[in-house]
Amino acid sequence: MLWNGKEIVSIGDLMAVVEQCPTKDAARAFMREYVLENETARADVGYIAGYYDNQKKHQIFDWFDCVHPIFGTEDRDSETIFKIGLEMGRRRAK
């Protein structure tokens, strides 16, 4: 997908778009287009929100109308996230 003349082909490209959206209206405009191109758009943007601090993460959830695909909108500490990831890995390995 092209957005503002830049191709989005990686998570880094998507993060750059998220970081560069100057307003909620711009974020919503991006999402209107992105969901047409990518059926997992909301989950993808919600996932990358988890890489930011809580304030920025909740702004992304609000502006881009998304949630984290595993944790929803809950704030979790890194120890809890690690334990959840380990358990998910164990279940997949079976």
Buried (B, 14 or more C-beta within 10 A) or exposed (E): BEBEEEEBEEEEBBBBBBEEBEEEEBBEEBBEEBBEEBEEBBBBBBBBBBEBEEEEBBBBBEBBBBBBBBBEEEEBEEEEEEEEEEEEEEEEEE
